[in-house]
């Protein structure tokens, strides 16, 4: 077996490894933007040969929850980001303020529905205000350009705080405030002990900074981040640290003799992805020793995921995972359960339009047991496409049943024709397979309709139960990423 190439750690990983070596047996809490990134940092330290004994990864919010646990009432529940949006959605109404003082709520005139984008924007704004430590009085003193907008935000902010109190809820800012009070009352000592490893530049909000400042200085160890090289370069790759200000970079090496950094001309984003993967394969670089940096996650992440799945996934396991990981993970909407849930919603919204269901089957997003005959989603999609179902909830089973009876009559006629020579064995086999495909399609549609409310309104709570039933019983998924996405959806919906 070939030995793995040596790793040259970044300055940040080097500093983290030094702390892990000097505080080998101490309990250490590494703060990271999210747990996935923190675990990647810990893995890089391990790959450099430094054990990460007693190193635990958490976020600033996770640390605040740990500290505030002793101060918060057991009956107090923490509001998630989705919960905050639902709360804002319940508060936001056309009559939030008197007619002349309206600004944002004018978008709801004429019976128009609240858009998810507007609700998300307002929820994020209130969260940012809360995490900055601002209250209603600060908002009143703020010199906003549009006075009507300020009055509406004041009203919405006040109702939001009142609902938190009425429902015995607290949001992220409330957790940080409770944690700060707990630290100040305890002289800055962290409950349970341990040292906090704080990467430079991590706190982004004033409340996060106040949480760190409230801790005892002995309990916090700062980890220096990477800085661009200032002296002679060790390969052109070190010049990448100056990519934001190339005019201030030191002199590089001769490009013709230095291949540590190579520029590849490509036309189109997908060809950029293919060139990066091709370069790694040509140089024999294992995937777990390479990183791909992208400028636009929304554009490149799906392409990298699909391309690696196509090139490297196990053909015997089509539901397997792509052999790559992503710093911020794969958006759940891009997983098979996420795409299936989105397609199911679109199917119902467009009055059970046949093309949507055909597409769900075509993309292999529904759990259609192939059985012994090997009749899978693709064959079921071809069978459904040939049927005159059109749209309408009640049309599917009626049309499938009628076509199944017609197929049974054809099969009987072909079997009778075997004796007279008017039909062959292939005709009988094809008719039998068509009957089986229609039978399986009918069972799948019946299962799909059983978890889809027939009479519920668009805002009825029964759709949440229906979505859970769809994810658990109809949506397809087999890889680890799909299972994680399914669990995330079920947790958010429940």
RAVEN-V45383 format. One record per residue. N is the residue number from 1. BURIAL is b if it has 16 or more other ideal C-beta (glycine too) atoms within 10 Angstrom, else e. Layout:
BEGIN
n->N burial->BURIAL
n->N burial->BURIAL
END
This chain:
BEGIN
n->1 burial->e
n->2 burial->e
n->3 burial->e
n->4 burial->e
n->5 burial->e
n->6 burial->e
n->7 burial->e
n->8 burial->e
n->9 burial->b
n->10 burial->e
n->11 burial->e
n->12 burial->b
n->13 burial->b
n->14 burial->b
n->15 burial->b
n->16 burial->b
n->17 burial->b
n->18 burial->e
n->19 burial->b
n->20 burial->b
n->21 burial->e
n->22 burial->e
n->23 burial->b
n->24 burial->e
n->25 burial->e
n->26 burial->e
n->27 burial->e
n->28 burial->b
n->29 burial->b
n->30 burial->b
n->31 burial->b
n->32 burial->b
n->33 burial->e
n->34 burial->e
n->35 burial->e
n->36 burial->e
n->37 burial->b
n->38 burial->b
n->39 burial->b
n->40 burial->e
n->41 burial->b
n->42 burial->b
n->43 burial->e
n->44 burial->b
n->45 burial->b
n->46 burial->e
n->47 burial->e
n->48 burial->b
n->49 burial->e
n->50 burial->b
n->51 burial->e
n->52 burial->b
n->53 burial->e
n->54 burial->e
n->55 burial->b
n->56 burial->e
n->57 burial->b
n->58 burial->b
n->59 burial->b
n->60 burial->b
n->61 burial->b
n->62 burial->b
n->63 burial->b
n->64 burial->b
n->65 burial->b
n->66 burial->b
n->67 burial->b
n->68 burial->b
n->69 burial->e
n->70 burial->e
n->71 burial->b
n->72 burial->b
n->73 burial->e
n->74 burial->e
n->75 burial->e
n->76 burial->b
n->77 burial->e
n->78 burial->e
n->79 burial->b
n->80 burial->e
n->81 burial->e
n->82 burial->e
n->83 burial->b
n->84 burial->b
n->85 burial->b
n->86 burial->e
n->87 burial->b
n->88 burial->b
n->89 burial->b
n->90 burial->e
n->91 burial->b
n->92 burial->b
n->93 burial->e
n->94 burial->b
n->95 burial->e
n->96 burial->b
n->97 burial->b
n->98 burial->e
n->99 burial->e
n->100 burial->e
n->101 burial->e
n->102 burial->b
n->103 burial->b
n->104 burial->b
n->105 burial->b
n->106 burial->e
n->107 burial->e
n->108 burial->b
n->109 burial->e
n->110 burial->e
n->111 burial->e
n->112 burial->e
n->113 burial->e
n->114 burial->b
n->115 burial->e
n->116 burial->e
n->117 burial->e
n->118 burial->b
n->119 burial->b
n->120 burial->b
n->121 burial->e
n->122 burial->b
n->123 burial->b
n->124 burial->e
n->125 burial->e
n->126 burial->b
n->127 burial->b
n->128 burial->e
n->129 burial->b
n->130 burial->b
n->131 burial->b
n->132 burial->e
n->133 burial->b
n->134 burial->b
n->135 burial->e
n->136 burial->e
n->137 burial->e
n->138 burial->e
n->139 burial->b
n->140 burial->e
n->141 burial->e
n->142 burial->e
n->143 burial->e
n->144 burial->e
n->145 burial->e
n->146 burial->e
n->147 burial->e
n->148 burial->b
n->149 burial->e
n->150 burial->b
n->151 burial->b
n->152 burial->b
n->153 burial->b
n->154 burial->b
n->155 burial->b
n->156 burial->b
n->157 burial->b
n->158 burial->e
n->159 burial->b
n->160 burial->b
n->161 burial->b
n->162 burial->e
n->163 burial->e
n->164 burial->b
n->165 burial->e
n->166 burial->e
n->167 burial->e
n->168 burial->e
n->169 burial->b
n->170 burial->b
n->171 burial->b
n->172 burial->b
n->173 burial->b
n->174 burial->b
n->175 burial->b
n->176 burial->b
n->177 burial->b
n->178 burial->b
n->179 burial->b
n->180 burial->b
n->181 burial->e
n->182 burial->b
n->183 burial->b
n->184 burial->e
n->185 burial->e
n->186 burial->e
n->187 burial->e
n->188 burial->e
n->189 burial->e
n->190 burial->b
n->191 burial->e
n->192 burial->e
n->193 burial->e
n->194 burial->b
n->195 burial->b
n->196 burial->b
n->197 burial->b
n->198 burial->b
n->199 burial->b
n->200 burial->e
n->201 burial->e
n->202 burial->b
n->203 burial->b
n->204 burial->e
n->205 burial->b
n->206 burial->e
n->207 burial->b
n->208 burial->b
n->209 burial->e
n->210 burial->b
n->211 burial->b
n->212 burial->b
n->213 burial->e
n->214 burial->b
n->215 burial->b
n->216 burial->e
n->217 burial->e
n->218 burial->e
n->219 burial->b
n->220 burial->b
n->221 burial->b
n->222 burial->e
n->223 burial->b
n->224 burial->e
n->225 burial->e
n->226 burial->e
n->227 burial->e
n->228 burial->e
n->229 burial->b
n->230 burial->e
n->231 burial->e
n->232 burial->e
n->233 burial->b
n->234 burial->e
n->235 burial->e
n->236 burial->b
n->237 burial->e
n->238 burial->b
n->239 burial->b
n->240 burial->e
n->241 burial->b
n->242 burial->b
n->243 burial->e
n->244 burial->e
n->245 burial->e
n->246 burial->e
n->247 burial->e
n->248 burial->e
n->249 burial->b
n->250 burial->e
n->251 burial->e
n->252 burial->b
n->253 burial->b
n->254 burial->e
n->255 burial->e
n->256 burial->e
n->257 burial->e
n->258 burial->e
n->259 burial->e
n->260 burial->e
n->261 burial->e
n->262 burial->e
n->263 burial->e
n->264 burial->e
n->265 burial->e
n->266 burial->e
n->267 burial->e
n->268 burial->e
n->269 burial->e
n->270 burial->e
n->271 burial->e
n->272 burial->b
n->273 burial->b
n->274 burial->b
n->275 burial->e
n->276 burial->b
n->277 burial->b
n->278 burial->e
n->279 burial->e
n->280 burial->e
n->281 burial->e
n->282 burial->e
n->283 burial->e
n->284 burial->e
n->285 burial->e
n->286 burial->e
n->287 burial->b
n->288 burial->e
n->289 burial->e
n->290 burial->e
n->291 burial->e
n->292 burial->e
n->293 burial->e
n->294 burial->b
n->295 burial->e
n->296 burial->e
n->297 burial->e
n->298 burial->e
n->299 burial->e
n->300 burial->b
n->301 burial->b
n->302 burial->e
n->303 burial->b
n->304 burial->b
n->305 burial->b
n->306 burial->e
n->307 burial->b
n->308 burial->b
n->309 burial->b
n->310 burial->e
n->311 burial->e
n->312 burial->e
n->313 burial->b
n->314 burial->e
n->315 burial->e
n->316 burial->e
n->317 burial->e
n->318 burial->e
n->319 burial->e
n->320 burial->b
n->321 burial->b
n->322 burial->b
n->323 burial->e
n->324 burial->b
n->325 burial->e
n->326 burial->b
n->327 burial->e
n->328 burial->e
n->329 burial->b
n->330 burial->b
n->331 burial->e
n->332 burial->b
n->333 burial->e
n->334 burial->b
n->335 burial->b
n->336 burial->b
n->337 burial->b
n->338 burial->b
n->339 burial->b
n->340 burial->b
n->341 burial->b
n->342 burial->e
n->343 burial->b
n->344 burial->b
n->345 burial->e
n->346 burial->e
n->347 burial->b
n->348 burial->b
n->349 burial->e
n->350 burial->e
n->351 burial->e
n->352 burial->b
n->353 burial->b
n->354 burial->b
n->355 burial->e
n->356 burial->b
n->357 burial->b
n->358 burial->b
n->359 burial->b
n->360 burial->b
n->361 burial->b
n->362 burial->b
n->363 burial->b
n->364 burial->b
n->365 burial->b
n->366 burial->b
n->367 burial->b
n->368 burial->b
n->369 burial->e
n->370 burial->e
n->371 burial->e
n->372 burial->e
n->373 burial->e
n->374 burial->e
n->375 burial->b
n->376 burial->b
n->377 burial->b
n->378 burial->e
n->379 burial->b
n->380 burial->b
n->381 burial->b
n->382 burial->e
n->383 burial->b
n->384 burial->b
n->385 burial->e
n->386 burial->e
n->387 burial->b
n->388 burial->e
n->389 burial->b
n->390 burial->e
n->391 burial->e
n->392 burial->e
n->393 burial->e
n->394 burial->e
n->395 burial->e
n->396 burial->b
n->397 burial->e
n->398 burial->e
n->399 burial->b
n->400 burial->b
n->401 burial->e
n->402 burial->e
n->403 burial->b
n->404 burial->b
n->405 burial->e
n->406 burial->e
n->407 burial->b
n->408 burial->b
n->409 burial->e
n->410 burial->b
n->411 burial->b
n->412 burial->e
n->413 burial->e
n->414 burial->b
n->415 burial->e
n->416 burial->e
n->417 burial->e
n->418 burial->e
n->419 burial->e
n->420 burial->e
n->421 burial->e
n->422 burial->e
n->423 burial->b
n->424 burial->e
n->425 burial->e
n->426 burial->e
n->427 burial->b
n->428 burial->b
n->429 burial->e
n->430 burial->e
n->431 burial->b
n->432 burial->b
n->433 burial->b
n->434 burial->b
n->435 burial->b
n->436 burial->b
n->437 burial->b
n->438 burial->b
n->439 burial->e
n->440 burial->b
n->441 burial->b
n->442 burial->b
n->443 burial->e
n->444 burial->b
n->445 burial->b
n->446 burial->e
n->447 burial->b
n->448 burial->b
n->449 burial->e
n->450 burial->e
n->451 burial->b
n->452 burial->b
n->453 burial->e
n->454 burial->e
n->455 burial->e
n->456 burial->e
n->457 burial->e
n->458 burial->e
n->459 burial->e
n->460 burial->e
n->461 burial->e
n->462 burial->e
n->463 burial->b
n->464 burial->e
n->465 burial->e
n->466 burial->b
n->467 burial->b
n->468 burial->e
n->469 burial->e
n->470 burial->b
n->471 burial->b
n->472 burial->e
n->473 burial->e
n->474 burial->b
n->475 burial->b
n->476 burial->b
n->477 burial->b
n->478 burial->e
n->479 burial->b
n->480 burial->e
n->481 burial->b
n->482 burial->b
n->483 burial->e
n->484 burial->b
n->485 burial->b
n->486 burial->b
n->487 burial->e
n->488 burial->e
n->489 burial->b
n->490 burial->e
n->491 burial->e
n->492 burial->e
n->493 burial->e
n->494 burial->e
END
